[in-house]
Amino acid sequence: MFKYIFIVIVILVLIPQVRRWLFWLIVGKQLMKEQKRRQNQYKSTSTSKKKDDINIDYVPGDVKKDGFKGGEYIDYEEVND
């Protein structure tokens, strides 16, 4: 009788650990590969930019809806290196 109770307890204790290991074995490796692929993709796009490139991340929608009538003029001068 104690033998069966011991086996049931051992199975209940080991099931979560075995389940985590199987999940990592099946899904975890694929997730790691995908993360590395995306990281390499990000690195390749960020290193291909030139020093003087201009990057605009956000362009607002229709400006007329916001009531935007214009900005102020900012005087500038070009600096040659």
Long-range contacts (C-beta under 8 A, 24 or more apart in sequence): none
